[in-house]
């Protein structure tokens, strides 16, 4: 009886480690999905700008990559990721026949908050990767031959729960994206700098709500596909190890 209890405790403990591994892996997948849409999709911003005809709200501005909207966007995205050499958003452009700063002080204050969020998420992703490695090594040292079985079950349970939550979240976003968008800002920002005026703030004109909906949908699609793949891997691994244990 003591031996069986010991085995049960061992499986429970390593199962918990496996769930922690899965949650960290899913966080890595989420942040990478955001990065894939915003930084790795060729021509994404230009396509969205054309889709929503944003230049019609920007007086005398062009899409030119040298000195137009795409140049501003490239600078902005480097800034948000915390890339070296992009320490501020003091960008001057020619609009309405005069040289002016593209972003207002309010927009710059909000984008600084967004940058802190981006950079913080990148650091957490690195920390999550370290935790994943520690979890894998710990599970291997404790389980050895039983690693695949416990690991697969943990992956199956963790991704299954998250996949269900993701489906619920997707339903909420599809039903009322505007309310979800406002709630998101209230959760992650402790000020109202994100409330902008389209008459003076250019940011809200170049990234309207439709842009955020499209971006959220793409991120959810990539993250959902990755989660589904992990779910399948967990299910296949669990079935294979169960079959092997029975034989």
Residue pairs with C-beta under 8 A, 6 or more apart in sequence:
10 142
10 143
11 146
11 150
13 142
14 138
14 139
14 142
14 143
14 150
15 150
15 153
15 154
17 135
17 138
17 139
17 154
18 135
18 139
18 150
18 151
18 153
18 154
18 155
18 158
19 154
19 157
19 158
20 131
20 135
21 131
21 132
21 135
21 136
21 139
21 151
21 154
22 154
22 155
22 157
22 158
22 159
22 230
23 158
23 162
24 128
24 129
24 131
24 132
24 135
25 128
25 132
25 230
26 158
26 159
26 162
26 227
26 230
27 124
27 125
27 128
28 125
28 128
28 129
28 132
29 223
29 226
29 227
29 230
30 219
30 223
31 121
31 122
31 124
31 125
32 125
33 219
33 222
33 223
33 226
34 121
34 219
36 222
37 44
37 215
37 218
37 219
37 222
38 44
38 77
38 215
39 77
39 81
41 218
45 70
45 73
45 77
46 63
46 70
48 207
48 211
48 214
48 215
49 55
49 63
49 69
49 206
50 63
51 210
51 214
52 208
52 210
52 211
54 69
54 205
54 206
54 208
55 61
55 62
55 63
55 69
57 198
57 205
58 69
58 95
58 202
58 205
58 206
59 95
59 96
60 94
60 95
60 96
60 97
61 68
61 69
61 93
61 94
61 95
62 68
62 69
63 69
63 70
64 70
64 71
65 71
65 74
67 93
67 94
68 93
69 206
72 91
72 93
72 102
72 206
73 206
75 86
75 89
75 91
76 89
76 91
76 111
78 85
78 86
79 86
79 87
79 88
79 89
79 111
79 115
80 111
80 114
80 115
80 118
81 118
81 119
81 122
82 115
82 118
82 119
82 122
88 108
89 102
89 103
89 107
89 108
89 111
90 101
90 103
90 108
91 101
91 102
91 103
92 99
92 100
92 101
92 102
93 99
93 100
93 101
93 102
94 100
95 102
102 202
103 111
103 201
103 202
103 203
104 200
104 201
104 202
106 193
106 196
106 201
107 193
107 196
107 201
107 202
107 203
109 191
109 193
110 189
110 193
110 194
110 196
110 203
111 203
113 189
113 191
113 193
113 194
117 188
139 147
139 150
139 151
140 147
143 150
148 237
148 240
148 241
149 237
149 238
149 241
149 242
149 245
151 237
152 233
152 234
152 235
152 236
152 237
152 238
152 240
152 241
153 234
153 238
154 234
155 230
155 231
155 233
155 234
155 237
156 231
156 234
156 235
156 237
156 238
157 234
158 234
159 227
159 230
159 231
159 234
160 231
160 234
162 227
163 224
163 227
163 228
163 231
166 220
166 223
166 224
166 227
169 220
170 220
170 224
172 180
173 180
173 213
173 216
173 220
177 209
177 212
177 213
177 216
178 209
181 209
181 212
185 194
196 203
196 204
197 204
198 204
198 205
